[in-house]
């Protein structure tokens, strides 16, 4: 019995390793495509600058994070977090009932470590819910939740006083809370 269980776990572990490698390649390709298409508005930096260390540091602080690992590494410097169709949001924990499905556990931890996010894209991840840590992003200006499976949006969204753009398209039948952020300029749904 013990030998058999060990073999199953080992076989599954090897398979997951191969899947993780393929997912990492797909994430890198997606990141490159997003950077090329300028999915989010990028601050413009003058190419004629002297390139002082202070300027280089400022430029790095505006680089988007396209994975949970990058977000965790850059922490407070992250202002743009693009997790569009990200394999990072797929549960790989064999002990979890959501293994192989979208999971918000790792996302929640990453968002707690990146409090300065201004633009967040969680589009096309088949998410059914969002972690409460999303509603603690006080600097958040743009939130793209399109192409998920969200049914409701938390009333805590009203706490996002800086939020200007909200994309909820591709979430059929989503119910909005009675109160939305007062400064919200653009909302897409349907």
Secondary structure, DSSP 8 states (H G I E B T S, - for coil): -HHHHHHHHHHHHHHHHHHHHHHHHHHHHHHHHHHHHTSS------TTS---HHHHHHHHHTS-B-SHHHHHHHGGG--EEE-TT-GGGB---TTSTTTTSB--HHHHHHHHH-TT--EEE-TTS--S---GGGGG-TT--EEE-TTS---B--GGGGG-TT--EEE-TT-TT-B--S---TT--EEE--
